[in-house]
Amino acid sequence: MNALKEKNTESELFFNITANETRGILLENSIPQEIYFELKEHRDMVGKIFKGKVTRILPNIKAAFIDIGIDKVAFLPFSRIKRNYNHQSNTLENQYKNMIVGDEYLVQVVKNPVNEKGAKVTKILSIPSRYFIYLINDNGIGVSSKIKNDKERKKLNNLASDFITKNNLTHGLIVRTMAENVNEDILLADLEGLLKLWKSIEVTSQSKKARNCVFEDLSLPARVIRDLPTRMVKNIWIDSEKDLQILKQYIDDFLPDNESNILFYDDDQHIFDRYNIEDCINSTLNRAISLPSGGSVIFDYTEAMTTIDINSGSFAGKDNKNEMAFHINTEALTVIAQQLRLRNIGGIILIDLIDMENEKFKRIVFDEFNKIMLADTLKYHIYPISQIGLIEMTREQNRHSLYQIMCEQCSVCEGKGFAVSSGILFYQMIRQIKCIAANSNSKKITVILGEKIYSYYNQYGVKQLNDLGKNINKKLNITLSSYDLDGEFDIVE
């Protein structure tokens, strides 16, 4: 972020920690910007390093499957085995030609398991510290693109190169944004600590059998603070005294440039209730967000992407259609940029704008969205507005989205987002009754209905079932389910 942004933004971090749940929120000028959430029994796997075993090699799809000790085997693309910028033989074929089934490798999770898919892993390991990322099986050196000063970029690149040469290392380094204008002694100490951490991971991996985790990232509060420019965060509040002391020790040991106040929250009123954070978290699960103008933004999630639809709704502020579309799109994209961070939405994102015929308005909307997104701390790429009025973008998926953490598949619609209508269910039931009656000697058939179909029966189906009973010469006993009100129907002879 630029200096002006840092100067004008006053931020606070709040953490609520219980035995099984850790939650955090970042406020910028009292406005919620990012929510952090972690359950003890379902910790995020991204960043964990496992000692895995090769179970299958599939050259036709350019990937291998690795057993890392969880339910489903992990997927390793050949492109994520190794990167060597000094040799032209760095082809996919050369990446896997020495790999055989049964080999054991250190791999790192880059994408969590989703539904029937296992985790996605890489052999190019990324081990982060405050100012650097140590890259195993990658010999490149890079400087964060957010550091714009050429002189500073050159200085940091030279420092990283000299450190690698001095220590005779074969791996690579990325200089993180936080390293800008930091004292050289602090940076070198950070590098020494990072190298020591990697050596400890190597030692641990040698003593562990395959299918075991050998490294996992810091606790959620420490991870957030490490990855945030804390000179911008005025206060960090935490409501667990034990975790407060652990966090203070971590900051003293590894974040010498920290300028934030680390404060214990011990008020009787819950920390999130006091600052209305609970309502903010719950609102991020809403599918629709209303805009002040009367329009709305609709979020839908699929396995492949997130789609976001901008609707004009009850907007009535402009007579000109182009001006109306311009106004609502601009308003909506401000909300969308905030929600991407709040909900931690990553991967492919498709935004359906209200149609604008005016090319000037399109350029202004696109440029404004790019400016708003500069506040985002994750990597992203925004493509120009398409001919049919879509903004396509990608955003780094560093962790589970809030939606994935806090929600589970609906047992009624099984994740489809809709259920079969009560009328269709009613006539499916009639067909099943006829089928059963044709093959049964029983004089009575009991039909147990869920509440939805029972309501349809009372309104439209009483006469139909009476006539059906006469036609099939069976007594139909219709009853409302007392144990499964959301169910469809059961037929019992």
JOVEN-V107019 format. One record per residue. N is the residue number from 1. RES is the residue in three letters. PSI is psi in whole degrees, -180 to 180 (NA if undefined). OMEGA is omega as a letter, one per 30 degrees, with the letter a starting at -180 (NA if undefined). Layout:
[[N RES PSI OMEGA] [N RES PSI OMEGA]]
//
This chain:
[[1 MET 150 a] [2 ASN 169 a] [3 ALA -38 l] [4 LEU -41 a] [5 LYS -44 a] [6 GLU -39 a] [7 LYS -39 a] [8 ASN -9 a] [9 THR 123 l] [10 GLU 119 a] [11 SER 153 l] [12 GLU 145 l] [13 LEU 137 l] [14 PHE 133 l] [15 PHE 131 l] [16 ASN 118 a] [17 ILE 126 l] [18 THR -177 a] [19 ALA -33 a] [20 ASN 0 a] [21 GLU 136 l] [22 THR 127 l] [23 ARG 146 l] [24 GLY 159 l] [25 ILE 142 l] [26 LEU 124 l] [27 LEU 131 l] [28 GLU 118 a] [29 ASN 43 l] [30 SER 8 l] [31 ILE 126 l] [32 PRO 132 a] [33 GLN -39 a] [34 GLU 141 l] [35 ILE 136 l] [36 TYR 136 a] [37 PHE 133 l] [38 GLU 131 l] [39 LEU 136 a] [40 LYS -42 a] [41 GLU -9 l] [42 HIS 55 a] [43 ARG 145 l] [44 ASP 139 a] [45 MET -16 a] [46 VAL 130 a] [47 GLY -20 l] [48 LYS 143 l] [49 ILE 129 a] [50 PHE 153 l] [51 LYS 105 a] [52 GLY 166 l] [53 LYS 133 l] [54 VAL 126 l] [55 THR -31 l] [56 ARG 146 l] [57 ILE 123 a] [58 LEU 88 a] [59 PRO -29 a] [60 ASN -29 l] [61 ILE 9 l] [62 LYS 52 a] [63 ALA 163 l] [64 ALA 157 l] [65 PHE 134 a] [66 ILE 128 l] [67 ASP 114 a] [68 ILE 9 l] [69 GLY 12 l] [70 ILE -178 a] [71 ASP -47 a] [72 LYS 143 l] [73 VAL 151 a] [74 ALA 158 a] [75 PHE 122 a] [76 LEU 103 l] [77 PRO 144 l] [78 PHE -29 a] [79 SER -12 a] [80 ARG 26 l] [81 ILE -46 a] [82 LYS 149 l] [83 ARG 127 l] [84 ASN 111 a] [85 TYR -3 a] [86 ASN -6 a] [87 HIS 137 l] [88 GLN -6 l] [89 SER 17 a] [90 ASN 55 a] [91 THR 164 l] [92 LEU -38 a] [93 GLU -42 l] [94 ASN -22 a] [95 GLN -37 a] [96 TYR 1 a] [97 LYS -25 l] [98 ASN 3 a] [99 MET 133 l] [100 ILE 156 l] [101 VAL 133 a] [102 GLY -16 l] [103 ASP 148 l] [104 GLU 132 a] [105 TYR 155 l] [106 LEU 127 l] [107 VAL 153 a] [108 GLN 137 a] [109 VAL 126 l] [110 VAL -15 l] [111 LYS 130 a] [112 ASN 156 l] [113 PRO 142 l] [114 VAL 121 l] [115 ASN -116 a] [116 GLU -4 a] [117 LYS 140 l] [118 GLY 179 l] [119 ALA 152 l] [120 LYS 131 a] [121 VAL 168 l] [122 THR 150 l] [123 LYS -10 l] [124 ILE 94 a] [125 LEU 140 l] [126 SER 115 a] [127 ILE 109 a] [128 PRO 149 l] [129 SER -166 a] [130 ARG -42 a] [131 TYR -11 a] [132 PHE 163 l] [133 ILE 122 l] [134 TYR 125 a] [135 LEU 115 l] [136 ILE 135 a] [137 ASN 28 l] [138 ASP 119 a] [139 ASN 16 a] [140 GLY 159 l] [141 ILE 129 a] [142 GLY 157 l] [143 VAL 136 a] [144 SER 133 a] [145 SER -15 l] [146 LYS -11 l] [147 ILE 109 a] [148 LYS -27 a] [149 ASN 118 a] [150 ASP -40 a] [151 LYS -42 l] [152 GLU -39 l] [153 ARG -44 a] [154 LYS -42 l] [155 LYS -45 a] [156 LEU -38 l] [157 ASN -43 l] [158 ASN -41 l] [159 LEU -44 l] [160 ALA -43 l] [161 SER -44 a] [162 ASP -38 a] [163 PHE -43 l] [164 ILE -44 l] [165 THR -47 a] [166 LYS -39 a] [167 ASN 5 l] [168 ASN 48 a] [169 LEU 150 l] [170 THR 2 a] [171 HIS 179 a] [172 GLY 175 a] [173 LEU 143 l] [174 ILE 131 l] [175 VAL 123 a] [176 ARG 163 a] [177 THR -37 a] [178 MET -14 a] [179 ALA -12 a] [180 GLU 127 l] [181 ASN 24 l] [182 VAL 144 l] [183 ASN 138 a] [184 GLU -37 l] [185 ASP -38 l] [186 ILE -42 l] [187 LEU -43 a] [188 LEU -38 l] [189 ALA -37 l] [190 ASP -41 l] [191 LEU -41 l] [192 GLU -41 l] [193 GLY -37 l] [194 LEU -41 l] [195 LEU -40 l] [196 LYS -40 l] [197 LEU -44 l] [198 TRP -40 l] [199 LYS -36 l] [200 SER -35 l] [201 ILE -42 l] [202 GLU -43 l] [203 VAL -44 l] [204 THR -42 a] [205 SER -31 l] [206 GLN -28 a] [207 SER -8 a] [208 LYS 148 l] [209 LYS 165 l] [210 ALA 159 l] [211 ARG 28 l] [212 ASN 152 l] [213 CYS 133 l] [214 VAL -11 l] [215 PHE 136 l] [216 GLU 154 a] [217 ASP 176 a] [218 LEU 169 l] [219 SER 160 a] [220 LEU -50 a] [221 PRO -44 a] [222 ALA -38 a] [223 ARG -43 l] [224 VAL -46 a] [225 ILE -37 l] [226 ARG -40 a] [227 ASP -2 l] [228 LEU 144 l] [229 PRO 91 a] [230 THR -11 l] [231 ARG -15 l] [232 MET -11 a] [233 VAL 114 a] [234 LYS -51 a] [235 ASN 141 l] [236 ILE 112 a] [237 TRP 138 l] [238 ILE 136 a] [239 ASP 16 l] [240 SER 116 a] [241 GLU -39 l] [242 LYS -49 a] [243 ASP -29 l] [244 LEU -46 a] [245 GLN -39 l] [246 ILE -42 a] [247 LEU -42 l] [248 LYS -41 a] [249 GLN -42 l] [250 TYR -45 a] [251 ILE -43 l] [252 ASP -38 a] [253 ASP -36 a] [254 PHE -12 a] [255 LEU 70 a] [256 PRO -18 a] [257 ASP 7 a] [258 ASN 133 l] [259 GLU 5 a] [260 SER 152 l] [261 ASN 124 l] [262 ILE 113 a] [263 LEU 142 l] [264 PHE 129 l] [265 TYR 115 a] [266 ASP 25 l] [267 ASP 154 l] [268 ASP -34 l] [269 GLN 134 a] [270 HIS 137 a] [271 ILE -39 a] [272 PHE -31 l] [273 ASP -38 a] [274 ARG -35 a] [275 TYR 17 l] [276 ASN 30 a] [277 ILE -32 a] [278 GLU -45 l] [279 ASP -38 l] [280 CYS -44 l] [281 ILE -46 a] [282 ASN -35 a] [283 SER -24 a] [284 THR -11 l] [285 LEU -9 l] [286 ASN 139 l] [287 ARG -37 a] [288 ALA 142 l] [289 ILE 125 a] [290 SER 142 l] [291 LEU 151 l] [292 PRO -30 a] [293 SER -13 a] [294 GLY -12 l] [295 GLY -174 a] [296 SER 162 l] [297 VAL 128 a] [298 ILE 127 l] [299 PHE 129 l] [300 ASP 139 a] [301 TYR 133 l] [302 THR 172 l] [303 GLU -32 a] [304 ALA -33 a] [305 MET 172 l] [306 THR 129 l] [307 THR 138 a] [308 ILE 122 a] [309 ASP 130 l] [310 ILE 123 a] [311 ASN 145 l] [312 SER -27 l] [313 GLY -127 a] [314 SER 18 a] [315 PHE 134 a] [316 ALA 35 a] [317 GLY -20 a] [318 LYS 139 l] [319 ASP -34 a] [320 ASN 126 a] [321 LYS -41 l] [322 ASN -41 l] [323 GLU -39 l] [324 MET -48 a] [325 ALA -43 l] [326 PHE -45 a] [327 HIS -48 a] [328 ILE -42 l] [329 ASN -44 l] [330 THR -45 l] [331 GLU -43 a] [332 ALA -39 a] [333 LEU -29 l] [334 THR -44 l] [335 VAL -42 a] [336 ILE -44 l] [337 ALA -40 l] [338 GLN -41 a] [339 GLN -32 l] [340 LEU -40 l] [341 ARG -47 a] [342 LEU -45 a] [343 ARG -7 a] [344 ASN 52 a] [345 ILE 129 l] [346 GLY -176 a] [347 GLY -148 a] [348 ILE 131 a] [349 ILE 130 a] [350 LEU 121 a] [351 ILE 120 a] [352 ASP 103 a] [353 LEU 159 l] [354 ILE 134 a] [355 ASP 133 l] [356 MET 122 l] [357 GLU -23 a] [358 ASN 116 a] [359 GLU -34 l] [360 LYS -44 l] [361 PHE -40 l] [362 LYS -44 a] [363 ARG -41 a] [364 ILE -45 l] [365 VAL -45 a] [366 PHE -46 a] [367 ASP -39 a] [368 GLU -40 l] [369 PHE -41 l] [370 ASN -40 l] [371 LYS -43 a] [372 ILE -39 a] [373 MET -11 l] [374 LEU -25 l] [375 ALA -14 a] [376 ASP 132 a] [377 THR -11 l] [378 LEU 161 l] [379 LYS 141 l] [380 TYR 163 l] [381 HIS 128 a] [382 ILE 126 l] [383 TYR 151 a] [384 PRO 156 l] [385 ILE 129 a] [386 SER 173 a] [387 GLN -22 l] [388 ILE 18 l] [389 GLY 29 l] [390 LEU 142 l] [391 ILE 119 l] [392 GLU 135 l] [393 MET 160 l] [394 THR 148 l] [395 ARG 138 a] [396 GLU 131 l] [397 GLN 86 a] [398 ASN -28 a] [399 ARG 177 l] [400 HIS 144 l] [401 SER 161 l] [402 LEU -38 l] [403 TYR -42 a] [404 GLN -34 a] [405 ILE -44 a] [406 MET -11 a] [407 CYS 157 l] [408 GLU 164 a] [409 GLN 135 l] [410 CYS 130 a] [411 SER -18 a] [412 VAL -52 a] [413 CYS -5 l] [414 GLU 38 l] [415 GLY -2 a] [416 LYS -28 a] [417 GLY 3 l] [418 PHE 161 l] [419 ALA 157 l] [420 VAL 137 a] [421 SER 155 a] [422 SER -33 l] [423 GLY -46 l] [424 ILE -42 l] [425 LEU -40 a] [426 PHE -43 a] [427 TYR -26 l] [428 GLN -40 l] [429 MET -44 l] [430 ILE -43 l] [431 ARG -39 l] [432 GLN -38 l] [433 ILE -44 l] [434 LYS -42 a] [435 CYS -45 a] [436 ILE -42 a] [437 ALA -35 a] [438 ALA -19 a] [439 ASN 21 a] [440 SER 143 l] [441 ASN -4 a] [442 SER 146 l] [443 LYS -12 a] [444 LYS 141 l] [445 ILE 127 l] [446 THR 130 l] [447 VAL 117 a] [448 ILE 121 a] [449 LEU 142 l] [450 GLY 166 a] [451 GLU -40 a] [452 LYS -49 a] [453 ILE -29 l] [454 TYR -38 l] [455 SER -41 l] [456 TYR -41 l] [457 TYR -46 a] [458 ASN -34 a] [459 GLN -39 a] [460 TYR -16 a] [461 GLY 2 a] [462 VAL -50 a] [463 LYS -39 a] [464 GLN -42 a] [465 LEU -33 l] [466 ASN -46 l] [467 ASP -38 l] [468 LEU -43 l] [469 GLY -40 l] [470 LYS -41 a] [471 ASN -36 a] [472 ILE 0 l] [473 ASN 45 l] [474 LYS 148 l] [475 LYS 122 l] [476 LEU 117 l] [477 ASN 106 a] [478 ILE 126 a] [479 THR 151 l] [480 LEU 133 a] [481 SER 135 l] [482 SER -6 a] [483 TYR -15 a] [484 ASP 73 a] [485 LEU -28 a] [486 ASP -7 a] [487 GLY -180 a] [488 GLU -82 l] [489 PHE 153 l] [490 ASP 141 l] [491 ILE 124 a] [492 VAL 131 l] [493 GLU NA NA]]
//
